[in-house]
Amino acid sequence: MMATSLRDFASRTAASGRIRFGDLRRLQRDLLPNGITTREEAEALLNLDQAVSRADPDWPGWLSSALKAYAVSGEGVDSQRASWLAERLSERRTKAAQVLARHLATETRCEAGSDAGEACSQR
């Protein structure tokens, strides 16, 4: 179950229409210090990303990295999580969603053993 504080954070931030530098740091430090661990958390952040019109420049990269870490564990790509994320991302047109879609596509190609060239060696 998603922590109430994350739900409150997402509601307040969405209502303001923007994610500020301090909001992002609070999210990293206080609300998700271990990253995204549940689908509810991932969904809340995807919805927040869609709801805001302005965001700190670090937001797309942080969200992309956090969602990628959620979908890709030490053993490789979690196919259920990756499929769910791919479906959710196909509905989104935000900068963070585009960055994440590229990262997941590269990760999946690398996992499958296809020759993605330099992109696989740089992950």
MOPAC internal coordinates of N, CA, C and O (Angstrom, degrees):
PM7 1SCF
backbone

  N    0.0000 0     0.00 0     0.00 0    0    0    0
  C    1.4486 1     0.00 0     0.00 0    1    0    0
  C    1.5277 1   109.90 1     0.00 0    2    1    0
  O    1.2310 1   121.05 1   -41.37 1    3    2    1
  N    1.3080 1   115.60 1   138.63 1    3    2    1
  C    1.4602 1   120.88 1  -178.23 1    5    3    2
  C    1.5260 1   109.55 1   -72.12 1    6    5    3
  O    1.2310 1   121.11 1   -42.45 1    7    6    5
  N    1.3102 1   115.49 1   137.55 1    7    6    5
  C    1.4553 1   121.06 1   178.34 1    9    7    6
  C    1.5225 1   110.59 1   -62.45 1   10    9    7
  O    1.2310 1   121.12 1   -40.16 1   11   10    9
  N    1.3192 1   115.47 1   139.84 1   11   10    9
  C    1.4518 1   120.80 1   179.63 1   13   11   10
  C    1.5227 1   110.79 1   -57.77 1   14   13   11
  O    1.2310 1   120.21 1   143.18 1   15   14   13
  N    1.3163 1   117.19 1   -36.82 1   15   14   13
  C    1.4615 1   119.41 1  -177.93 1   17   15   14
  C    1.5305 1   111.69 1   -63.45 1   18   17   15
  O    1.2310 1   119.43 1   144.47 1   19   18   17
  N    1.3157 1   118.70 1   -35.53 1   19   18   17
  C    1.4685 1   120.65 1   176.60 1   21   19   18
  C    1.5243 1   109.37 1   -69.04 1   22   21   19
  O    1.2310 1   120.51 1   138.55 1   23   22   21
  N    1.3088 1   116.63 1   -41.45 1   23   22   21
  C    1.4657 1   120.49 1   178.04 1   25   23   22
  C    1.5305 1   109.98 1   -60.95 1   26   25   23
  O    1.2310 1   120.46 1   135.10 1   27   26   25
  N    1.3272 1   116.73 1   -44.90 1   27   26   25
  C    1.4704 1   120.98 1   178.55 1   29   27   26
  C    1.5317 1   110.90 1   -63.67 1   30   29   27
  O    1.2310 1   120.90 1   135.63 1   31   30   29
  N    1.3210 1   115.88 1   -44.37 1   31   30   29
  C    1.4636 1   120.84 1   178.64 1   33   31   30
  C    1.5302 1   110.36 1   -57.64 1   34   33   31
  O    1.2310 1   120.72 1   131.84 1   35   34   33
  N    1.3290 1   116.22 1   -48.16 1   35   34   33
  C    1.4624 1   120.82 1  -178.36 1   37   35   34
  C    1.5266 1   110.83 1   -63.20 1   38   37   35
  O    1.2310 1   120.19 1   139.32 1   39   38   37
  N    1.3175 1   117.25 1   -40.68 1   39   38   37
  C    1.4722 1   120.43 1   179.57 1   41   39   38
  C    1.5236 1   111.64 1   -65.05 1   42   41   39
  O    1.2310 1   121.03 1   133.15 1   43   42   41
  N    1.3277 1   115.63 1   -46.85 1   43   42   41
  C    1.4727 1   119.41 1  -179.50 1   45   43   42
  C    1.5284 1   111.54 1   -64.93 1   46   45   43
  O    1.2310 1   120.92 1   137.05 1   47   46   45
  N    1.3156 1   115.85 1   -42.95 1   47   46   45
  C    1.4637 1   119.99 1  -177.73 1   49   47   46
  C    1.5262 1   110.71 1   -68.01 1   50   49   47
  O    1.2310 1   120.32 1   139.09 1   51   50   49
  N    1.3248 1   116.98 1   -40.91 1   51   50   49
  C    1.4664 1   120.43 1   178.03 1   53   51   50
  C    1.5248 1   109.97 1   -63.30 1   54   53   51
  O    1.2310 1   120.48 1   139.83 1   55   54   53
  N    1.3275 1   116.68 1   -40.17 1   55   54   53
  C    1.4654 1   120.51 1   179.67 1   57   55   54
  C    1.5314 1   111.76 1   -63.48 1   58   57   55
  O    1.2310 1   120.74 1   146.61 1   59   58   57
  N    1.3314 1   116.18 1   -33.39 1   59   58   57
  C    1.4680 1   119.45 1   179.12 1   61   59   58
  C    1.5268 1   111.56 1   -76.92 1   62   61   59
  O    1.2310 1   120.50 1   158.70 1   63   62   61
  N    1.3295 1   116.65 1   -21.30 1   63   62   61
  C    1.4640 1   120.75 1   178.17 1   65   63   62
  C    1.5114 1   115.08 1    81.66 1   66   65   63
  O    1.2310 1   120.58 1  -174.23 1   67   66   65
  N    1.3340 1   116.50 1     5.77 1   67   66   65
  C    1.4676 1   118.27 1  -178.92 1   69   67   66
  C    1.5214 1   111.20 1  -151.68 1   70   69   67
  O    1.2310 1   121.88 1   -25.14 1   71   70   69
  N    1.3233 1   114.01 1   154.86 1   71   70   69
  C    1.4632 1   121.92 1   175.15 1   73   71   70
  C    1.5222 1   106.29 1  -114.52 1   74   73   71
  O    1.2310 1   121.22 1   -65.87 1   75   74   73
  N    1.2980 1   115.27 1   114.13 1   75   74   73
  C    1.4600 1   121.14 1  -178.82 1   77   75   74
  C    1.5265 1   110.05 1   -90.88 1   78   77   75
  O    1.2310 1   121.22 1   -12.01 1   79   78   77
  N    1.3195 1   115.27 1   167.99 1   79   78   77
  C    1.4587 1   122.75 1   177.13 1   81   79   78
  C    1.5309 1   110.86 1   -51.26 1   82   81   79
  O    1.2310 1   120.37 1   130.13 1   83   82   81
  N    1.3223 1   116.90 1   -49.87 1   83   82   81
  C    1.4632 1   121.59 1  -178.89 1   85   83   82
  C    1.5190 1   112.71 1   -64.07 1   86   85   83
  O    1.2310 1   120.30 1   145.54 1   87   86   85
  N    1.3408 1   117.03 1   -34.46 1   87   86   85
  C    1.4669 1   120.67 1   177.36 1   89   87   86
  C    1.5247 1   110.57 1   -62.94 1   90   89   87
  O    1.2310 1   121.55 1   135.36 1   91   90   89
  N    1.3161 1   114.64 1   -44.64 1   91   90   89
  C    1.4639 1   119.30 1  -179.40 1   93   91   90
  C    1.5263 1   110.92 1   -64.80 1   94   93   91
  O    1.2310 1   120.35 1   136.72 1   95   94   93
  N    1.3192 1   116.93 1   -43.28 1   95   94   93
  C    1.4739 1   119.88 1   179.18 1   97   95   94
  C    1.5224 1   111.31 1   -63.82 1   98   97   95
  O    1.2310 1   120.04 1   138.72 1   99   98   97
  N    1.3383 1   117.52 1   -41.28 1   99   98   97
  C    1.4672 1   121.18 1   177.77 1  101   99   98
  C    1.5214 1   110.39 1   -62.03 1  102  101   99
  O    1.2310 1   120.46 1   137.85 1  103  102  101
  N    1.3044 1   116.72 1   -42.15 1  103  102  101
  C    1.4537 1   121.51 1   178.47 1  105  103  102
  C    1.5276 1   110.45 1   -59.73 1  106  105  103
  O    1.2310 1   120.69 1   133.10 1  107  106  105
  N    1.3181 1   116.29 1   -46.90 1  107  106  105
  C    1.4715 1   120.99 1  -179.79 1  109  107  106
  C    1.5223 1   111.98 1   -66.65 1  110  109  107
  O    1.2310 1   120.72 1   133.68 1  111  110  109
  N    1.3071 1   116.23 1   -46.32 1  111  110  109
  C    1.4619 1   121.65 1  -171.86 1  113  111  110
  C    1.5264 1   113.16 1   -79.57 1  114  113  111
  O    1.2310 1   120.51 1   133.51 1  115  114  113
  N    1.3274 1   116.63 1   -46.49 1  115  114  113
  C    1.4584 1   120.37 1  -170.18 1  117  115  114
  C    1.5231 1   115.03 1  -102.53 1  118  117  115
  O    1.2310 1   120.29 1   141.90 1  119  118  117
  N    1.3159 1   117.06 1   -38.10 1  119  118  117
  C    1.4604 1   119.40 1  -171.71 1  121  119  118
  C    1.5217 1   114.07 1   -94.63 1  122  121  119
  O    1.2310 1   120.13 1   143.30 1  123  122  121
  N    1.3199 1   117.35 1   -36.70 1  123  122  121
  C    1.4717 1   120.61 1  -179.09 1  125  123  122
  C    1.5261 1   110.89 1  -133.34 1  126  125  123
  O    1.2310 1   119.62 1  -123.66 1  127  126  125
  N    1.3409 1   118.33 1    56.34 1  127  126  125
  C    1.4638 1   119.52 1  -177.14 1  129  127  126
  C    1.5276 1   113.06 1   -63.66 1  130  129  127
  O    1.2310 1   120.18 1   156.65 1  131  130  129
  N    1.3312 1   117.27 1   -23.35 1  131  130  129
  C    1.4646 1   121.25 1   178.73 1  133  131  130
  C    1.5170 1   112.00 1  -103.68 1  134  133  131
  O    1.2310 1   120.80 1  -165.85 1  135  134  133
  N    1.3091 1   116.07 1    14.15 1  135  134  133
  C    1.4518 1   120.33 1   179.99 1  137  135  134
  C    1.5217 1   111.86 1    83.14 1  138  137  135
  O    1.2310 1   121.32 1     7.57 1  139  138  137
  N    1.3042 1   115.08 1  -172.43 1  139  138  137
  C    1.4594 1   121.97 1   179.82 1  141  139  138
  C    1.5234 1   108.03 1   -79.48 1  142  141  139
  O    1.2310 1   120.69 1   -52.26 1  143  142  141
  N    1.3192 1   116.28 1   127.74 1  143  142  141
  C    1.4650 1   119.65 1  -177.53 1  145  143  142
  C    1.5210 1   113.53 1  -119.64 1  146  145  143
  O    1.2310 1   120.16 1   167.98 1  147  146  145
  N    1.3384 1   117.29 1   -12.02 1  147  146  145
  C    1.4605 1   119.82 1  -179.06 1  149  147  146
  C    1.5310 1   110.49 1  -134.40 1  150  149  147
  O    1.2310 1   121.61 1   -21.06 1  151  150  149
  N    1.3136 1   114.52 1   158.94 1  151  150  149
  C    1.4563 1   120.25 1   176.73 1  153  151  150
  C    1.5236 1   110.55 1   -64.10 1  154  153  151
  O    1.2310 1   120.01 1   145.01 1  155  154  153
  N    1.3225 1   117.58 1   -34.99 1  155  154  153
  C    1.4734 1   120.94 1   178.09 1  157  155  154
  C    1.5238 1   111.18 1   -61.02 1  158  157  155
  O    1.2310 1   120.37 1   138.08 1  159  158  157
  N    1.3246 1   116.91 1   -41.92 1  159  158  157
  C    1.4672 1   120.35 1   177.68 1  161  159  158
  C    1.5204 1   110.51 1   -64.38 1  162  161  159
  O    1.2310 1   120.93 1   135.19 1  163  162  161
  N    1.3223 1   115.84 1   -44.81 1  163  162  161
  C    1.4647 1   120.22 1   179.26 1  165  163  162
  C    1.5291 1   110.44 1   -60.72 1  166  165  163
  O    1.2310 1   120.84 1   135.40 1  167  166  165
  N    1.3178 1   116.00 1   -44.60 1  167  166  165
  C    1.4688 1   120.91 1   179.88 1  169  167  166
  C    1.5241 1   111.13 1   -62.42 1  170  169  167
  O    1.2310 1   120.37 1   137.75 1  171  170  169
  N    1.3330 1   116.89 1   -42.25 1  171  170  169
  C    1.4670 1   120.88 1   179.53 1  173  171  170
  C    1.5217 1   110.73 1   -60.91 1  174  173  171
  O    1.2310 1   120.32 1   138.79 1  175  174  173
  N    1.3278 1   117.00 1   -41.21 1  175  174  173
  C    1.4640 1   120.34 1  -179.04 1  177  175  174
  C    1.5239 1   111.64 1   -72.22 1  178  177  175
  O    1.2310 1   120.13 1   142.49 1  179  178  177
  N    1.3196 1   117.35 1   -37.51 1  179  178  177
  C    1.4658 1   120.03 1   176.13 1  181  179  178
  C    1.5270 1   110.39 1   -63.76 1  182  181  179
  O    1.2310 1   120.62 1   138.20 1  183  182  181
  N    1.3271 1   116.42 1   -41.80 1  183  182  181
  C    1.4613 1   120.13 1   177.94 1  185  183  182
  C    1.5282 1   111.03 1   -65.12 1  186  185  183
  O    1.2310 1   120.80 1   139.30 1  187  186  185
  N    1.3184 1   116.07 1   -40.70 1  187  186  185
  C    1.4591 1   120.06 1   177.53 1  189  187  186
  C    1.5237 1   110.41 1   -61.96 1  190  189  187
  O    1.2310 1   120.43 1   135.50 1  191  190  189
  N    1.3178 1   116.79 1   -44.50 1  191  190  189
  C    1.4613 1   121.30 1   179.26 1  193  191  190
  C    1.5270 1   110.79 1   -57.58 1  194  193  191
  O    1.2310 1   120.79 1   140.13 1  195  194  193
  N    1.3100 1   116.09 1   -39.87 1  195  194  193
  C    1.4574 1   121.08 1  -179.88 1  197  195  194
  C    1.5288 1   111.40 1   -71.81 1  198  197  195
  O    1.2310 1   120.20 1   149.22 1  199  198  197
  N    1.3330 1   117.23 1   -30.78 1  199  198  197
  C    1.4640 1   121.88 1  -173.13 1  201  199  198
  C    1.5211 1   114.38 1   -80.59 1  202  201  199
  O    1.2310 1   120.11 1   154.10 1  203  202  201
  N    1.3228 1   117.40 1   -25.90 1  203  202  201
  C    1.4679 1   119.04 1  -175.41 1  205  203  202
  C    1.5219 1   110.58 1   -90.71 1  206  205  203
  O    1.2310 1   121.65 1   -32.24 1  207  206  205
  N    1.3225 1   114.45 1   147.76 1  207  206  205
  C    1.4677 1   118.92 1   179.25 1  209  207  206
  C    1.5248 1   111.41 1   -99.65 1  210  209  207
  O    1.2310 1   120.55 1   160.71 1  211  210  209
  N    1.3409 1   116.56 1   -19.29 1  211  210  209
  C    1.4667 1   120.72 1   178.73 1  213  211  210
  C    1.5168 1   108.47 1  -136.44 1  214  213  211
  O    1.2310 1   121.52 1   -34.45 1  215  214  213
  N    1.3344 1   114.71 1   145.55 1  215  214  213
  C    1.4608 1   118.91 1  -179.01 1  217  215  214
  C    1.5237 1   110.38 1  -148.62 1  218  217  215
  O    1.2310 1   121.68 1   -26.68 1  219  218  217
  N    1.3139 1   114.39 1   153.32 1  219  218  217
  C    1.4549 1   120.84 1   173.97 1  221  219  218
  C    1.5310 1   108.37 1   -54.33 1  222  221  219
  O    1.2310 1   119.52 1   -36.10 1  223  222  221
  N    1.3246 1   118.52 1   143.90 1  223  222  221
  C    1.4658 1   120.66 1  -178.39 1  225  223  222
  C    1.5334 1   114.11 1   -58.07 1  226  225  223
  O    1.2310 1   119.85 1   155.34 1  227  226  225
  N    1.3342 1   117.89 1   -24.66 1  227  226  225
  C    1.4645 1   120.69 1   179.58 1  229  227  226
  C    1.5306 1   113.48 1   -81.78 1  230  229  227
  O    1.2310 1   119.59 1   167.67 1  231  230  229
  N    1.3212 1   118.39 1   -12.33 1  231  230  229
  C    1.4587 1   122.26 1  -176.23 1  233  231  230
  C    1.5330 1   113.26 1   -58.19 1  234  233  231
  O    1.2310 1   118.26 1   127.98 1  235  234  233
  N    1.3331 1   120.92 1   -52.02 1  235  234  233
  C    1.4739 1   118.99 1  -177.54 1  237  235  234
  C    1.5261 1   112.87 1   -58.26 1  238  237  235
  O    1.2310 1   120.21 1   136.76 1  239  238  237
  N    1.3248 1   117.21 1   -43.24 1  239  238  237
  C    1.4639 1   120.29 1   179.78 1  241  239  238
  C    1.5116 1   112.51 1   -66.58 1  242  241  239
  O    1.2310 1   120.40 1   138.22 1  243  242  241
  N    1.3434 1   116.84 1   -41.78 1  243  242  241
  C    1.4642 1   119.64 1   179.56 1  245  243  242
  C    1.5232 1   110.60 1   -65.41 1  246  245  243
  O    1.2310 1   120.24 1   132.34 1  247  246  245
  N    1.3349 1   117.14 1   -47.66 1  247  246  245
  C    1.4580 1   120.50 1  -179.36 1  249  247  246
  C    1.5196 1   111.03 1   -60.95 1  250  249  247
  O    1.2310 1   120.84 1   136.50 1  251  250  249
  N    1.3178 1   115.99 1   -43.50 1  251  250  249
  C    1.4613 1   120.57 1   178.73 1  253  251  250
  C    1.5259 1   111.04 1   -60.29 1  254  253  251
  O    1.2310 1   120.39 1   132.85 1  255  254  253
  N    1.3259 1   116.86 1   -47.15 1  255  254  253
  C    1.4724 1   120.62 1   179.94 1  257  255  254
  C    1.5233 1   111.56 1   -64.18 1  258  257  255
  O    1.2310 1   120.19 1   138.19 1  259  258  257
  N    1.3279 1   117.24 1   -41.81 1  259  258  257
  C    1.4655 1   120.79 1  -179.14 1  261  259  258
  C    1.5261 1   111.23 1   -65.61 1  262  261  259
  O    1.2310 1   120.13 1   138.36 1  263  262  261
  N    1.3293 1   117.35 1   -41.64 1  263  262  261
  C    1.4600 1   120.15 1   179.16 1  265  263  262
  C    1.5243 1   111.60 1   -72.00 1  266  265  263
  O    1.2310 1   120.58 1   145.10 1  267  266  265
  N    1.3161 1   116.50 1   -34.90 1  267  266  265
  C    1.4655 1   119.80 1   176.35 1  269  267  266
  C    1.5248 1   109.89 1   -64.03 1  270  269  267
  O    1.2310 1   120.23 1   136.56 1  271  270  269
  N    1.3220 1   117.16 1   -43.44 1  271  270  269
  C    1.4725 1   120.72 1   178.07 1  273  271  270
  C    1.5247 1   110.53 1   -62.30 1  274  273  271
  O    1.2310 1   120.18 1   144.95 1  275  274  273
  N    1.3137 1   117.26 1   -35.05 1  275  274  273
  C    1.4625 1   121.77 1   177.11 1  277  275  274
  C    1.5339 1   110.59 1   -64.97 1  278  277  275
  O    1.2310 1   120.29 1   139.96 1  279  278  277
  N    1.3310 1   117.06 1   -40.04 1  279  278  277
  C    1.4694 1   121.51 1  -176.64 1  281  279  278
  C    1.5210 1   113.39 1   -84.13 1  282  281  279
  O    1.2310 1   120.29 1   157.63 1  283  282  281
  N    1.3246 1   117.05 1   -22.37 1  283  282  281
  C    1.4627 1   121.11 1  -175.10 1  285  283  282
  C    1.5253 1   108.29 1  -122.03 1  286  285  283
  O    1.2310 1   121.05 1   -65.10 1  287  286  285
  N    1.3107 1   115.60 1   114.90 1  287  286  285
  C    1.4670 1   119.61 1   179.56 1  289  287  286
  C    1.5219 1   109.56 1   -99.75 1  290  289  287
  O    1.2310 1   120.58 1     5.54 1  291  290  289
  N    1.3149 1   116.50 1  -174.46 1  291  290  289
  C    1.4578 1   121.32 1   177.79 1  293  291  290
  C    1.5137 1   112.84 1   -61.04 1  294  293  291
  O    1.2310 1   120.80 1   154.38 1  295  294  293
  N    1.3310 1   116.07 1   -25.62 1  295  294  293
  C    1.4717 1   120.35 1   179.35 1  297  295  294
  C    1.5186 1   112.39 1   -87.86 1  298  297  295
  O    1.2310 1   120.04 1   176.94 1  299  298  297
  N    1.3167 1   117.53 1    -3.06 1  299  298  297
  C    1.4622 1   120.73 1   179.22 1  301  299  298
  C    1.5197 1   111.28 1   118.19 1  302  301  299
  O    1.2310 1   121.08 1    19.04 1  303  302  301
  N    1.3111 1   115.55 1  -160.96 1  303  302  301
  C    1.4558 1   121.74 1  -175.81 1  305  303  302
  C    1.5250 1   109.81 1   -72.16 1  306  305  303
  O    1.2310 1   120.37 1   -52.09 1  307  306  305
  N    1.3269 1   116.90 1   127.91 1  307  306  305
  C    1.4664 1   122.59 1   171.45 1  309  307  306
  C    1.5225 1   105.47 1   -82.47 1  310  309  307
  O    1.2310 1   120.26 1   -72.98 1  311  310  309
  N    1.3257 1   117.10 1   107.02 1  311  310  309
  C    1.4645 1   120.73 1  -170.99 1  313  311  310
  C    1.5278 1   112.87 1   -61.88 1  314  313  311
  O    1.2310 1   119.79 1   144.29 1  315  314  313
  N    1.3290 1   118.00 1   -35.71 1  315  314  313
  C    1.4657 1   119.31 1   178.74 1  317  315  314
  C    1.5233 1   111.15 1   -67.00 1  318  317  315
  O    1.2310 1   120.67 1   134.69 1  319  318  317
  N    1.3184 1   116.32 1   -45.31 1  319  318  317
  C    1.4647 1   119.59 1   178.99 1  321  319  318
  C    1.5206 1   111.13 1   -65.64 1  322  321  319
  O    1.2310 1   120.53 1   136.71 1  323  322  321
  N    1.3276 1   116.59 1   -43.29 1  323  322  321
  C    1.4663 1   120.44 1  -179.34 1  325  323  322
  C    1.5275 1   110.92 1   -63.75 1  326  325  323
  O    1.2310 1   119.87 1   139.36 1  327  326  325
  N    1.3216 1   117.85 1   -40.64 1  327  326  325
  C    1.4705 1   121.06 1   178.37 1  329  327  326
  C    1.5172 1   110.94 1   -64.26 1  330  329  327
  O    1.2310 1   120.99 1   135.20 1  331  330  329
  N    1.3406 1   115.71 1   -44.80 1  331  330  329
  C    1.4599 1   119.91 1   178.39 1  333  331  330
  C    1.5297 1   110.21 1   -60.44 1  334  333  331
  O    1.2310 1   120.48 1   133.68 1  335  334  333
  N    1.3381 1   116.68 1   -46.32 1  335  334  333
  C    1.4650 1   120.15 1  -179.92 1  337  335  334
  C    1.5212 1   111.56 1   -63.21 1  338  337  335
  O    1.2310 1   120.40 1   137.50 1  339  338  337
  N    1.3223 1   116.84 1   -42.50 1  339  338  337
  C    1.4671 1   120.09 1   179.79 1  341  339  338
  C    1.5266 1   110.36 1   -60.07 1  342  341  339
  O    1.2310 1   120.56 1   138.58 1  343  342  341
  N    1.3196 1   116.53 1   -41.42 1  343  342  341
  C    1.4614 1   120.47 1   178.12 1  345  343  342
  C    1.5299 1   110.85 1   -64.01 1  346  345  343
  O    1.2310 1   120.56 1   134.28 1  347  346  345
  N    1.3085 1   116.53 1   -45.72 1  347  346  345
  C    1.4694 1   121.00 1   179.86 1  349  347  346
  C    1.5369 1   110.83 1   -64.55 1  350  349  347
  O    1.2310 1   120.48 1   140.08 1  351  350  349
  N    1.3208 1   116.69 1   -39.92 1  351  350  349
  C    1.4639 1   120.03 1  -178.03 1  353  351  350
  C    1.5194 1   111.88 1   -69.11 1  354  353  351
  O    1.2310 1   120.25 1   151.27 1  355  354  353
  N    1.3257 1   117.13 1   -28.73 1  355  354  353
  C    1.4637 1   119.60 1   179.72 1  357  355  354
  C    1.5249 1   110.99 1   -65.35 1  358  357  355
  O    1.2310 1   120.47 1   159.90 1  359  358  357
  N    1.3319 1   116.71 1   -20.10 1  359  358  357
  C    1.4616 1   121.75 1   179.21 1  361  359  358
  C    1.5249 1   112.39 1   -89.34 1  362  361  359
  O    1.2310 1   119.99 1   172.26 1  363  362  361
  N    1.3200 1   117.63 1    -7.74 1  363  362  361
  C    1.4648 1   122.08 1  -172.36 1  365  363  362
  C    1.5221 1   111.06 1  -106.99 1  366  365  363
  O    1.2310 1   121.11 1   -27.77 1  367  366  365
  N    1.3121 1   115.48 1   152.23 1  367  366  365
  C    1.4581 1   120.93 1   176.63 1  369  367  366
  C    1.5204 1   111.42 1  -129.89 1  370  369  367
  O    1.2310 1   120.00 1  -154.16 1  371  370  369
  N    1.3192 1   117.60 1    25.84 1  371  370  369
  C    1.4600 1   120.04 1  -178.79 1  373  371  370
  C    1.5272 1   110.28 1   -88.17 1  374  373  371
  O    1.2310 1   121.24 1   -17.28 1  375  374  373
  N    1.3065 1   115.24 1   162.72 1  375  374  373
  C    1.4620 1   120.86 1   178.71 1  377  375  374
  C    1.5330 1   110.68 1   -60.73 1  378  377  375
  O    1.2310 1   120.18 1   136.29 1  379  378  377
  N    1.3210 1   117.26 1   -43.71 1  379  378  377
  C    1.4658 1   120.69 1   179.85 1  381  379  378
  C    1.5236 1   111.17 1   -61.77 1  382  381  379
  O    1.2310 1   120.04 1   139.34 1  383  382  381
  N    1.3184 1   117.53 1   -40.66 1  383  382  381
  C    1.4604 1   121.23 1   179.64 1  385  383  382
  C    1.5288 1   110.65 1   -64.37 1  386  385  383
  O    1.2310 1   120.27 1   140.32 1  387  386  385
  N    1.3183 1   117.08 1   -39.68 1  387  386  385
  C    1.4589 1   120.55 1   179.23 1  389  387  386
  C    1.5315 1   111.42 1   -66.02 1  390  389  387
  O    1.2310 1   120.68 1   137.86 1  391  390  389
  N    1.3396 1   116.30 1   -42.14 1  391  390  389
  C    1.4668 1   120.64 1   178.40 1  393  391  390
  C    1.5276 1   109.90 1   -62.41 1  394  393  391
  O    1.2310 1   120.49 1   133.78 1  395  394  393
  N    1.3167 1   116.68 1   -46.22 1  395  394  393
  C    1.4566 1   120.45 1  -178.95 1  397  395  394
  C    1.5279 1   111.66 1   -64.74 1  398  397  395
  O    1.2310 1   120.19 1   138.09 1  399  398  397
  N    1.3080 1   117.25 1   -41.91 1  399  398  397
  C    1.4611 1   120.51 1   179.10 1  401  399  398
  C    1.5282 1   110.78 1   -57.87 1  402  401  399
  O    1.2310 1   120.34 1   138.29 1  403  402  401
  N    1.3298 1   116.95 1   -41.71 1  403  402  401
  C    1.4709 1   120.51 1   177.58 1  405  403  402
  C    1.5281 1   110.87 1   -64.58 1  406  405  403
  O    1.2310 1   120.39 1   135.79 1  407  406  405
  N    1.3420 1   116.86 1   -44.21 1  407  406  405
  C    1.4712 1   120.42 1  -179.79 1  409  407  406
  C    1.5232 1   111.43 1   -62.20 1  410  409  407
  O    1.2310 1   120.36 1   134.74 1  411  410  409
  N    1.3283 1   116.92 1   -45.26 1  411  410  409
  C    1.4642 1   120.06 1  -179.30 1  413  411  410
  C    1.5280 1   111.62 1   -66.01 1  414  413  411
  O    1.2310 1   120.48 1   141.76 1  415  414  413
  N    1.3168 1   116.68 1   -38.24 1  415  414  413
  C    1.4651 1   119.84 1   178.63 1  417  415  414
  C    1.5229 1   110.25 1   -63.06 1  418  417  415
  O    1.2310 1   120.34 1   136.79 1  419  418  417
  N    1.3156 1   116.95 1   -43.21 1  419  418  417
  C    1.4655 1   120.91 1   178.37 1  421  419  418
  C    1.5228 1   110.40 1   -64.34 1  422  421  419
  O    1.2310 1   120.59 1   133.92 1  423  422  421
  N    1.3194 1   116.47 1   -46.08 1  423  422  421
  C    1.4706 1   121.25 1  -179.51 1  425  423  422
  C    1.5217 1   111.12 1   -60.19 1  426  425  423
  O    1.2310 1   120.50 1   137.24 1  427  426  425
  N    1.3205 1   116.64 1   -42.76 1  427  426  425
  C    1.4620 1   121.24 1  -179.74 1  429  427  426
  C    1.5227 1   110.89 1   -66.04 1  430  429  427
  O    1.2310 1   120.25 1   138.09 1  431  430  429
  N    1.3345 1   117.12 1   -41.91 1  431  430  429
  C    1.4742 1   119.78 1   177.45 1  433  431  430
  C    1.5152 1   110.65 1   -63.15 1  434  433  431
  O    1.2310 1   120.44 1   138.43 1  435  434  433
  N    1.3251 1   116.77 1   -41.57 1  435  434  433
  C    1.4653 1   120.34 1   179.65 1  437  435  434
  C    1.5222 1   110.84 1   -65.08 1  438  437  435
  O    1.2310 1   120.35 1   138.63 1  439  438  437
  N    1.3339 1   116.94 1   -41.37 1  439  438  437
  C    1.4683 1   122.05 1   178.15 1  441  439  438
  C    1.5205 1   110.72 1   -60.92 1  442  441  439
  O    1.2310 1   121.12 1   139.25 1  443  442  441
  N    1.3319 1   115.46 1   -40.75 1  443  442  441
  C    1.4594 1   120.37 1  -177.29 1  445  443  442
  C    1.5245 1   112.23 1   -73.83 1  446  445  443
  O    1.2310 1   120.89 1   170.14 1  447  446  445
  N    1.3283 1   115.91 1    -9.86 1  447  446  445
  C    1.4549 1   119.75 1   177.99 1  449  447  446
  C    1.5058 1   114.11 1    86.73 1  450  449  447
  O    1.2310 1   120.36 1  -171.83 1  451  450  449
  N    1.3159 1   116.91 1     8.17 1  451  450  449
  C    1.4602 1   118.32 1   178.21 1  453  451  450
  C    1.5109 1   109.25 1   -71.76 1  454  453  451
  O    1.2310 1   121.00 1   -18.64 1  455  454  453
  N    1.2939 1   115.70 1   161.36 1  455  454  453
  C    1.4558 1   120.20 1  -178.45 1  457  455  454
  C    1.5168 1   109.65 1   -86.20 1  458  457  455
  O    1.2310 1   120.70 1   -88.46 1  459  458  457
  N    1.3131 1   116.26 1    91.54 1  459  458  457
  C    1.4593 1   120.43 1   176.76 1  461  459  458
  C    1.5196 1   109.19 1   -95.18 1  462  461  459
  O    1.2310 1   120.98 1  -167.46 1  463  462  461
  N    1.3084 1   115.73 1    12.54 1  463  462  461
  C    1.4568 1   121.51 1   174.08 1  465  463  462
  C    1.5021 1   114.34 1    60.69 1  466  465  463
  O    1.2310 1   121.74 1    46.45 1  467  466  465
  N    1.3226 1   114.27 1  -133.55 1  467  466  465
  C    1.4535 1   121.92 1  -174.64 1  469  467  466
  C    1.5263 1   112.60 1   -63.64 1  470  469  467
  O    1.2310 1   119.73 1   151.83 1  471  470  469
  N    1.3366 1   118.11 1   -28.17 1  471  470  469
  C    1.4663 1   120.57 1  -177.92 1  473  471  470
  C    1.5227 1   111.11 1   -60.72 1  474  473  471
  O    1.2310 1   119.78 1   142.24 1  475  474  473
  N    1.3358 1   118.02 1   -37.76 1  475  474  473
  C    1.4661 1   120.85 1   179.29 1  477  475  474
  C    1.5174 1   111.48 1   -70.47 1  478  477  475
  O    1.2310 1   120.13 1   142.93 1  479  478  477
  N    1.2926 1   117.36 1   -37.07 1  479  478  477
  C    1.4653 1   119.67 1  -178.57 1  481  479  478
  C    1.5127 1   111.91 1   -73.73 1  482  481  479
  O    1.2310 1   119.68 1   162.40 1  483  482  481
  N    1.3353 1   118.22 1   -17.60 1  483  482  481
  C    1.4527 1   121.46 1  -178.64 1  485  483  482
  C    1.5157 1   113.99 1   -96.19 1  486  485  483
  O    1.2310 1   118.82 1   179.36 1  487  486  485
  N    1.3270 1   119.86 1    -0.64 1  487  486  485
  C    1.4593 1   120.25 1  -177.01 1  489  487  486
  C    1.4808 1   113.29 1   -75.50 1  490  489  487
  O    1.2310 1   120.10 1   180.00 1  491  490  489

